[in-house]
């Protein structure tokens, strides 16, 4: 039997998101605040599904952002690097009230120690960019994976996913606000002394409410699934390269011939991606030129700059790109 505070189809979550933006006491816009929540739960229960639903509600219904499209997958990082890229993009372009997410499921399966280090660094970053009033969602296995300082200072809510109902095509979750979390976390910490993955449902603190999210079929679906396939292929290729074939490295100061190597799509044409990147092309334009997804273009450029280029080359390419973009804007304004 479902409890009385059990809602359906993001009914209550919608209200919470509206309050989070324009609420009298804690709104991002009305009270000059930022917000960080975590989405926790077992693997395959639909944590990413809920976040995609939240993106649609936030950008389409609440912000009424006319530019909202599959390009906004850039704000939903599938690993730490992509998430930090999104954070930097918001900072560089002074974008306020944006919803960002970090999905650890694709590649970044952190140890507790690594996650603690990441959350500590993230806390420092949020002290600097607080004025952007960002809504950040961190998808992690357990709320205790965040270090105590970050939990106490930044965390304002938790969504715990506990079931996926394939018959009704929905994901079921519970929501804890800041007050509930302050009561819940000490109990979970005591439980963690006896077991490695404490279950919030086994604590005495009850959720603020329960809700469901439909299996996602919205704006981000195609881009998210493309990226998921790319990540899967890249992970297998990286494992193969690590354990079966020799690593691709710069030898004697000479770059390897990428087209002669057996590489996944994002690495195969990464030098050509970088050439267009330097000329000010968007990732979408690069992807269209090579008939690949814009996520493949992003991964290719990043890999080329980080693993193939020297520090000076990276600086030169980034500066050339800035100048190219500046020239394009000036030319557009003249018209």
C-alpha positions as CSV (number, residue, x, y, z in Angstrom):
1,X,0.0,0.0,0.0
2,X,1.4,3.4,-1.0
3,X,1.7,6.1,1.6
4,X,-0.5,9.2,1.5
5,X,2.4,11.4,0.4
6,X,3.0,9.3,-2.8
7,X,2.5,11.4,-6.0
8,X,2.8,10.5,-9.7
9,X,4.4,11.8,-12.9
10,X,6.7,14.4,-11.2
11,X,3.6,16.2,-9.8
12,X,5.2,17.2,-6.5
13,X,8.7,17.5,-8.0
14,X,7.4,20.1,-10.3
15,X,6.3,22.2,-7.4
16,X,9.6,21.8,-5.6
17,X,11.5,22.9,-8.8
18,X,9.3,26.0,-9.1
19,X,10.0,26.9,-5.4
20,X,13.7,26.3,-5.9
21,X,13.7,29.0,-8.6
22,X,11.3,31.6,-7.2
23,X,10.5,30.6,-3.6
24,X,10.3,33.4,-1.1
25,X,12.9,31.9,1.3
26,X,15.2,29.8,-0.9
27,X,14.7,30.6,-4.6
28,X,17.8,30.9,-6.9
29,X,16.3,34.0,-8.5
30,X,14.5,35.6,-5.6
31,X,17.1,35.0,-2.9
32,X,20.3,35.0,-4.8
33,X,21.1,31.4,-3.9
34,X,22.6,28.3,-5.6
35,X,21.3,24.7,-5.1
36,X,23.0,21.3,-5.0
37,X,21.1,18.1,-4.8
38,X,22.1,14.5,-5.1
39,X,20.3,11.6,-6.9
40,X,21.2,8.3,-5.3
41,X,20.1,4.7,-5.7
42,X,21.1,1.3,-7.2
43,X,22.4,0.8,-10.6
44,X,19.8,0.6,-13.4
45,X,16.9,2.0,-11.4
46,X,16.6,5.2,-13.5
47,X,18.7,7.9,-11.8
48,X,19.6,9.5,-15.1
49,X,16.0,9.1,-16.3
50,X,14.8,11.3,-13.5
51,X,17.4,14.0,-14.1
52,X,16.5,14.2,-17.8
53,X,12.8,14.7,-16.8
54,X,14.0,17.4,-14.4
55,X,15.9,19.1,-17.3
56,X,12.8,19.2,-19.4
57,X,10.7,20.7,-16.6
58,X,13.3,23.2,-15.6
59,X,14.1,24.6,-19.1
60,X,10.8,24.1,-20.9
61,X,8.2,24.7,-18.2
62,X,9.9,26.9,-15.6
63,X,12.5,29.0,-17.4
64,X,10.6,28.8,-20.6
65,X,13.9,28.7,-22.5
66,X,13.1,29.0,-26.2
67,X,16.6,27.7,-27.1
68,X,16.2,24.5,-25.2
69,X,17.2,21.6,-27.5
70,X,19.3,18.5,-27.6
71,X,22.4,20.8,-27.5
72,X,21.7,21.2,-23.8
73,X,23.1,17.7,-23.2
74,X,26.3,19.7,-22.8
75,X,25.0,20.7,-19.3
76,X,24.5,17.0,-18.4
77,X,28.1,15.7,-18.0
78,X,28.6,12.0,-18.4
79,X,31.9,12.2,-16.5
80,X,33.9,14.6,-14.3
81,X,35.6,16.4,-17.3
82,X,32.3,17.1,-19.2
83,X,30.7,18.3,-16.0
84,X,33.5,20.7,-15.3
85,X,33.4,21.8,-18.9
86,X,29.7,22.7,-18.4
87,X,30.6,24.5,-15.2
88,X,33.3,26.5,-16.9
89,X,31.0,27.3,-19.9
90,X,28.4,28.8,-17.5
91,X,31.1,30.8,-15.8
92,X,32.7,32.1,-19.0
93,X,29.4,33.1,-20.5
94,X,27.8,34.4,-17.2
95,X,24.9,32.1,-17.6
96,X,22.6,32.3,-14.6
97,X,20.0,29.9,-13.2
98,X,21.2,27.0,-15.3
99,X,20.6,23.4,-14.3
100,X,23.7,21.2,-14.5
101,X,24.2,17.5,-13.8
102,X,27.0,15.1,-13.3
103,X,26.2,11.5,-14.3
104,X,28.8,9.1,-12.8
105,X,27.3,6.0,-14.5
106,X,29.2,6.2,-17.8
107,X,32.8,6.2,-16.6
108,X,33.5,7.9,-13.3
109,X,32.9,5.2,-10.7
110,X,34.7,6.9,-7.9
111,X,36.2,5.4,-4.8
112,X,35.1,7.1,-1.6
113,X,38.5,8.8,-1.4
114,X,38.4,10.1,-4.9
115,X,34.8,11.3,-4.6
116,X,35.7,13.1,-1.4
117,X,38.6,14.9,-3.2
118,X,36.3,15.9,-6.0
119,X,33.5,17.2,-3.8
120,X,36.1,19.2,-1.8
121,X,37.4,20.8,-5.0
122,X,33.8,21.4,-6.1
123,X,33.0,23.2,-2.9
124,X,35.9,25.7,-3.6
125,X,34.6,26.2,-7.2
126,X,31.1,27.0,-5.9
127,X,32.4,29.6,-3.5
128,X,33.8,31.4,-6.5
129,X,30.9,31.1,-8.9
130,X,28.1,31.5,-6.4
131,X,26.7,34.5,-8.2
132,X,25.6,32.4,-11.1
133,X,22.9,30.8,-9.0
134,X,23.2,27.4,-10.5
135,X,21.1,24.3,-9.9
136,X,23.5,21.3,-9.7
137,X,22.5,17.7,-9.6
138,X,25.1,15.1,-8.7
139,X,24.3,11.5,-9.5
140,X,26.2,9.3,-7.1
141,X,25.6,5.8,-5.5
142,X,25.3,7.1,-1.9
143,X,25.0,10.5,-0.2
144,X,27.9,9.6,2.1
145,X,30.2,9.6,-0.9
146,X,30.3,13.3,-0.6
147,X,32.6,14.7,2.1
148,X,31.1,16.1,5.3
149,X,32.0,19.7,4.6
150,X,30.3,19.7,1.2
151,X,27.2,17.9,2.5
152,X,26.9,20.4,5.3
153,X,27.6,23.6,3.4
154,X,26.2,22.9,-0.1
155,X,23.8,20.0,-0.2
156,X,20.1,21.1,0.0
157,X,18.2,18.0,-1.1
158,X,18.3,14.4,-2.1
159,X,16.3,12.2,-4.5
160,X,16.6,8.5,-3.7
161,X,15.6,6.2,-6.5
162,X,14.3,2.9,-5.2
163,X,12.4,1.1,-7.9
164,X,11.7,1.0,-11.7
165,X,8.2,-0.2,-12.6
166,X,8.4,-1.5,-16.2
167,X,4.6,-2.3,-16.2
168,X,3.7,1.3,-15.7
169,X,6.8,2.6,-17.4
170,X,7.9,4.8,-14.5
171,X,10.8,5.3,-12.0
172,X,9.8,5.6,-8.3
173,X,11.8,7.9,-6.0
174,X,11.7,9.6,-2.6
175,X,12.6,13.2,-1.9
176,X,14.4,14.6,1.2
177,X,14.8,18.3,1.8
178,X,17.6,20.0,3.7
179,X,15.8,19.5,7.1
180,X,15.2,15.8,6.5
181,X,18.8,15.3,5.3
182,X,20.2,16.9,8.5
183,X,18.3,14.2,10.4
184,X,18.9,11.3,8.0
185,X,22.7,11.6,7.4
186,X,23.8,11.0,11.0
187,X,21.7,7.8,11.1
188,X,23.2,6.7,7.8
189,X,26.7,7.4,9.1
190,X,26.1,5.1,12.1
191,X,24.7,2.5,9.8
192,X,27.8,2.8,7.6
193,X,29.9,1.5,10.5
194,X,28.2,-1.9,10.1
195,X,27.6,-2.0,6.3
196,X,29.2,-0.6,3.2
197,X,26.1,0.8,1.5
198,X,23.6,2.1,4.1
199,X,20.0,2.2,2.9
200,X,18.1,5.5,3.7
201,X,14.8,3.5,3.8
202,X,16.1,1.5,6.8
203,X,16.5,4.7,8.8
204,X,13.7,6.2,11.0
205,X,13.6,9.5,9.0
206,X,10.9,9.4,6.4
207,X,11.0,11.2,3.0
208,X,9.2,14.5,2.5
209,X,7.3,12.8,-0.3
210,X,7.4,10.0,-2.9
211,X,6.9,10.6,-6.6
212,X,7.4,8.9,-10.0
213,X,9.0,9.9,-13.2
214,X,7.9,8.5,-16.6
215,X,10.5,6.6,-18.7
216,X,12.1,9.5,-20.6
217,X,11.2,10.3,-24.2
218,X,11.9,14.0,-24.3
219,X,14.3,16.5,-26.0
220,X,17.6,15.0,-24.7
221,X,16.8,11.4,-25.4
222,X,18.5,11.0,-28.7
223,X,21.6,12.9,-27.7
224,X,21.9,11.1,-24.4
225,X,21.6,7.7,-26.0
226,X,24.2,8.6,-28.7
227,X,26.6,9.7,-26.0
228,X,25.9,6.5,-24.0
229,X,26.8,4.4,-27.0
230,X,30.0,6.5,-27.6
231,X,31.0,6.1,-24.0
232,X,30.4,2.4,-24.1
233,X,32.5,1.9,-27.3
234,X,35.2,4.2,-25.9
235,X,35.4,2.3,-22.7
236,X,35.8,-1.1,-24.4
237,X,38.4,0.3,-26.8
238,X,40.3,1.8,-23.9
239,X,40.3,-1.5,-22.1
240,X,41.4,-3.3,-25.2
241,X,44.2,-0.7,-25.8
242,X,45.3,-1.1,-22.2
243,X,45.4,-4.8,-22.0
244,X,45.8,-6.1,-25.6
245,X,47.4,-3.5,-27.9
246,X,50.2,-1.0,-27.1
247,X,49.2,2.5,-26.0
248,X,49.2,5.3,-28.6
249,X,51.9,7.7,-27.5
250,X,54.0,10.6,-28.8
251,X,57.4,9.2,-29.6
252,X,60.6,11.2,-30.2
253,X,58.6,14.4,-30.3
254,X,56.6,13.2,-33.3
255,X,52.8,12.8,-33.3
256,X,51.5,9.4,-34.4
257,X,49.6,9.1,-37.6
258,X,46.1,8.9,-36.3
259,X,44.6,7.6,-39.5
260,X,47.0,4.6,-39.6
261,X,46.0,3.5,-36.1
262,X,43.0,1.4,-35.1
263,X,41.0,3.9,-33.2
264,X,37.4,4.7,-32.3
265,X,35.7,7.5,-34.3
266,X,36.4,10.3,-31.8
267,X,40.1,9.6,-31.9
268,X,40.4,8.7,-35.6
269,X,39.7,12.2,-36.9
270,X,40.6,14.1,-33.7
271,X,43.4,16.1,-35.5
272,X,40.9,17.2,-38.2
273,X,38.3,18.0,-35.5
274,X,40.9,20.2,-33.8
275,X,41.6,22.1,-37.0
276,X,38.0,23.1,-37.3
277,X,37.8,23.8,-33.5
278,X,40.8,26.2,-34.0
279,X,38.9,28.0,-36.7
280,X,35.9,28.7,-34.4
281,X,33.5,25.9,-35.6
282,X,31.0,24.7,-33.0
283,X,31.0,21.1,-32.0
284,X,27.7,20.6,-33.8
285,X,29.2,22.0,-37.0
286,X,32.3,19.7,-36.6
287,X,30.1,16.7,-36.1
288,X,28.0,17.5,-39.2
289,X,31.2,17.9,-41.3
290,X,32.3,14.4,-40.4
291,X,28.9,12.7,-40.0
292,X,29.3,12.0,-36.3
293,X,27.5,13.2,-33.2
294,X,28.5,16.5,-31.6
295,X,29.5,14.5,-28.5
296,X,31.9,12.5,-30.6
297,X,33.4,15.8,-31.8
298,X,33.7,17.1,-28.2
299,X,35.5,13.9,-27.1
300,X,37.8,14.0,-30.1
301,X,38.9,17.6,-29.6
302,X,39.4,17.1,-25.9
303,X,41.4,13.9,-26.4
304,X,43.6,15.5,-29.1
305,X,44.3,18.6,-26.9
306,X,45.0,16.6,-23.8
307,X,46.8,13.5,-25.1
308,X,48.5,14.6,-28.3
309,X,49.3,18.3,-28.1
310,X,51.9,20.0,-26.0
311,X,50.9,22.7,-23.5
312,X,52.0,25.5,-25.8
313,X,50.1,24.0,-28.8
314,X,46.9,23.9,-26.6
315,X,47.4,27.5,-25.6
316,X,47.9,28.5,-29.3
317,X,44.8,26.6,-30.5
318,X,42.6,28.1,-27.8
319,X,43.8,31.6,-28.5
320,X,43.3,31.1,-32.2
321,X,39.8,29.8,-31.6
322,X,39.0,32.9,-29.4
323,X,40.2,35.2,-32.1
324,X,38.2,33.3,-34.8
325,X,35.0,33.5,-32.8
326,X,35.6,37.2,-32.2
327,X,36.1,37.8,-35.9
328,X,32.9,35.9,-36.8
329,X,30.9,37.9,-34.3
330,X,32.3,41.2,-35.6
331,X,31.5,40.2,-39.2
332,X,28.0,39.2,-38.2
333,X,27.4,42.6,-36.5
334,X,28.6,44.4,-39.6
335,X,25.8,42.8,-41.6
